[in-house]
């Protein structure tokens, strides 16, 4: 009588990528849903899975992420899966051993009852009851069902349920069993429970994450404040290279002698034109009010014309062509001891009515 | 004999004042802009004919001949031999070539589609190996680019000038060639619109295109027939409002940023009489026959009262046009796109259209600003 490994229990560990490979290999055992893969209810029965050993092993081998795990006993080989598949099965078993130590641990356990079953010659129905670790009965085990539900409820990311898995006879048995003899899910639950929550819901992970985040933000905030303070220092340089904004440009008579409508170009390098109006002189800023280019005085056209975008200003500084939105600005101008002094630190804008201010012109 | 005819013919054509005057005349801004648009639309309507190799070769030769003949004119020559402007010549040829290449393949594909034949791209496998195909191509491109830049650097002298003088601006002051289009926009718009808002809208709009336009037609193959609106809009935005404006800024803008024909001497003292008017002047003075309001009116600040007609005009443009377009020319598109995407599309489209509208208003009516709240630097 040929003996072979027979699958008595199959389950899926977290990490399914929904690839359909297992359902193709063993359609009666696996069911691939939209977001995960579950064991069909029928296949939770050892009687059901034993004849399908070859398919289940094939599915486990096909699985690209190796999340299909199964438990075997030695028993009488069904006719269909006798020798031809043996080499393949061995290979699959070896692979499973190498990939996942957990599987190896589970696989080792059933060898003892399998040997016993072989002696008695009754491999089929009774061997599961003799298994010392896990109760794999004919009817679905509520604990395993709960594990499966937990494993499949969040897209394959197993969360060990706190309801069914924590009650029921199997769960109680698992609590007492050493971790090395438990199936992976139950072991994970046990480890989680041992390392996880304290009475008031504080977890080690929570404490570590929280403190790391807190320290990180504190460090970031501190660094920001320090660099802001350091940057502030640059705003107050020790030495400020700034020429005197007051420029003395000569005697008033020189400018009073200009005919009305005339523009004195001599002080353009200082940043202003002296313009002679009907009854006064004023200092016109040379910066174009459009984008800050330097216009030129075109004596023939009687206008200031900007070479960058074509803004035009009349002799008094009023814009009339091109894109400039407002007239040129005027500087403060005064007479000190008969000399004209232009103060570039104070500006007067036409659109604000400041050209009427007595400081923005000198009467002649 | 042949040589002398050739030379005389060239010189005669180059010296022909009538021809030059005619070209100068059509290079007035409004004519140049209108003719560019007409040329583009004529080309798009007859793209299957105009992209035939014979036509393309003819256009290439005609343009080159025109360029060479123009170079006999000293004023034109002084523009094109300037080191800064060499890229412009390359840009015109390359833009023409790539536009032809794209539309040529579109024309072939559109004809094939009508005849039920497979497309040009059918069966072609896009995949190539990184090694050696891509790496070799990249290395060859790298070497050629290096050689090109070296030759350029040796042959064309860097246009070095005297030390900068903060009180003197070169006349005309031109931006780098690739920004001449933006500089042209600055002539018509307030700096924050032309320098910040419009470039921002160009970038945001280009980013938004794949979200607005989810039409899968034309993905992976050339076609014009299936994507007429999209391609025409892009071509107007790119060819007219970027390339043509660069050509504008290079050839037609002279001292004091005045317009000059391509064969005109850049005379900085040439008088150019312009007198800008704002829309408020037209509305209050010319139409209403009264002075511009300077007083607050029932709690509304005087500048809002003063600019009310311009604000109403702008709001009307941006609020009424989308609705009108939705029920007329864009009826089908509005349904396809849905409310939000249609709204964004029309908003970007109207901003794009506002640019030539504002330019035309400046050229024809000397329109300064439609809304001019200089108190807050808010001019449109």
HADDOCK unambig.tbl for C-alpha pairs under 7 A between the chains (distance, minus, plus):
assign (segid A and resid 268 and name CA) (segid B and resid 167 and name CA) 6.13 0.50 0.50
assign (segid A and resid 269 and name CA) (segid B and resid 167 and name CA) 5.11 0.50 0.50
assign (segid A and resid 271 and name CA) (segid B and resid 167 and name CA) 6.65 0.50 0.50
assign (segid A and resid 290 and name CA) (segid B and resid 191 and name CA) 6.92 0.50 0.50
assign (segid A and resid 291 and name CA) (segid B and resid 191 and name CA) 6.85 0.50 0.50
assign (segid A and resid 293 and name CA) (segid B and resid 169 and name CA) 6.75 0.50 0.50
assign (segid A and resid 294 and name CA) (segid B and resid 167 and name CA) 6.40 0.50 0.50
assign (segid A and resid 294 and name CA) (segid B and resid 168 and name CA) 6.22 0.50 0.50
assign (segid A and resid 294 and name CA) (segid B and resid 169 and name CA) 5.59 0.50 0.50
assign (segid A and resid 301 and name CA) (segid B and resid 271 and name CA) 6.30 0.50 0.50
assign (segid A and resid 305 and name CA) (segid B and resid 256 and name CA) 6.02 0.50 0.50
assign (segid A and resid 306 and name CA) (segid B and resid 256 and name CA) 5.87 0.50 0.50
assign (segid A and resid 307 and name CA) (segid B and resid 171 and name CA) 5.00 0.50 0.50
assign (segid A and resid 307 and name CA) (segid B and resid 172 and name CA) 4.72 0.50 0.50
assign (segid A and resid 307 and name CA) (segid B and resid 173 and name CA) 5.57 0.50 0.50
assign (segid A and resid 307 and name CA) (segid B and resid 255 and name CA) 6.33 0.50 0.50
assign (segid A and resid 307 and name CA) (segid B and resid 256 and name CA) 4.22 0.50 0.50
assign (segid A and resid 307 and name CA) (segid B and resid 257 and name CA) 5.44 0.50 0.50
assign (segid A and resid 308 and name CA) (segid B and resid 172 and name CA) 6.17 0.50 0.50
assign (segid A and resid 308 and name CA) (segid B and resid 173 and name CA) 4.87 0.50 0.50
assign (segid A and resid 308 and name CA) (segid B and resid 174 and name CA) 6.69 0.50 0.50
assign (segid A and resid 308 and name CA) (segid B and resid 257 and name CA) 6.28 0.50 0.50
assign (segid A and resid 309 and name CA) (segid B and resid 186 and name CA) 6.80 0.50 0.50
assign (segid A and resid 309 and name CA) (segid B and resid 187 and name CA) 5.19 0.50 0.50
assign (segid A and resid 309 and name CA) (segid B and resid 257 and name CA) 5.70 0.50 0.50
assign (segid A and resid 310 and name CA) (segid B and resid 256 and name CA) 5.49 0.50 0.50
assign (segid A and resid 310 and name CA) (segid B and resid 257 and name CA) 4.67 0.50 0.50
assign (segid A and resid 310 and name CA) (segid B and resid 258 and name CA) 6.63 0.50 0.50
assign (segid A and resid 320 and name CA) (segid B and resid 275 and name CA) 5.67 0.50 0.50
assign (segid A and resid 320 and name CA) (segid B and resid 276 and name CA) 5.62 0.50 0.50
assign (segid A and resid 321 and name CA) (segid B and resid 274 and name CA) 5.88 0.50 0.50
assign (segid A and resid 321 and name CA) (segid B and resid 275 and name CA) 5.40 0.50 0.50
assign (segid A and resid 321 and name CA) (segid B and resid 276 and name CA) 4.99 0.50 0.50
assign (segid A and resid 322 and name CA) (segid B and resid 187 and name CA) 6.40 0.50 0.50
assign (segid A and resid 323 and name CA) (segid B and resid 187 and name CA) 5.35 0.50 0.50
assign (segid A and resid 323 and name CA) (segid B and resid 188 and name CA) 5.89 0.50 0.50
assign (segid A and resid 323 and name CA) (segid B and resid 189 and name CA) 6.55 0.50 0.50
assign (segid A and resid 323 and name CA) (segid B and resid 190 and name CA) 6.74 0.50 0.50
assign (segid A and resid 323 and name CA) (segid B and resid 368 and name CA) 6.79 0.50 0.50
assign (segid A and resid 325 and name CA) (segid B and resid 374 and name CA) 6.28 0.50 0.50
assign (segid A and resid 326 and name CA) (segid B and resid 374 and name CA) 6.63 0.50 0.50
